[in-house]
Amino acid sequence: MTTEPFEDKDVRYAYGSIHDFFDNYSLKESLKEIEGIIKAATSDKAWKKDYPYRLIYFMEKLEELSRAALAIHHNYSSRDECIVEATSESGQPDLSKQQQFVIRNRFSNVWNSIPRHLSAAQYYNPYKAIKKFATCMAEHEWKKTFREFTEYALSNSAIDDAYPPYNILSIHKHLLRLIEACHLLEVRSNIKKAEPKAKKKRQKAKR
């Protein structure tokens, strides 16, 4: 993972937490998990998809991801390689540039890596989505939200009694965007800067 020479220790730890999250969950898997948890929390049926500890563990990791994003935001941290310029005339992301959003491992592919909840501006600059997340609620409010969604997802009561529907929709949107924005930070922070091997071989041959 690349780091900036003058980054604060807390910021480096935050980017490390993002890396840890996506080391545990792929983008597809994490989006699917949050969708299932919100569905369970808003229904009068307890979450029965898997063992309860897996839901609890995921929400703990998601809370860590949110703290990392908030730390990056409040420290005014941004890495140049994580922000890309718009190149298409339409202003829409050029998805042929797969290196901007695809992690090359056995858990991901192009289709599963396309960010579907970010605006074009947030795709180019994921920090914009993180700013929206940070201004939606303070850290202690997000912490309370994660705890309550976990409790309601594991119970036979619906969270609608505690949250108006429009609040749930807003939370849902911000969480999906948080995950996709952090995924872009993870991808772009790890783009290899090295020259292609073929080019290196040609340079050695000239010597």
Secondary structure as UniProt FT lines:
FT   TURN            5..6
FT   HELIX           9..24
FT   HELIX           27..41
FT   HELIX           52..74
FT   TURN            75..76
FT   HELIX           80..82
FT   TURN            89..90
FT   TURN            95..96
FT   HELIX           98..100
FT   TURN            106..107
FT   HELIX           110..113
FT   HELIX           120..124
FT   HELIX           127..136
FT   HELIX           139..153
FT   HELIX           159..161
FT   HELIX           165..189
FT   HELIX           197..206
//
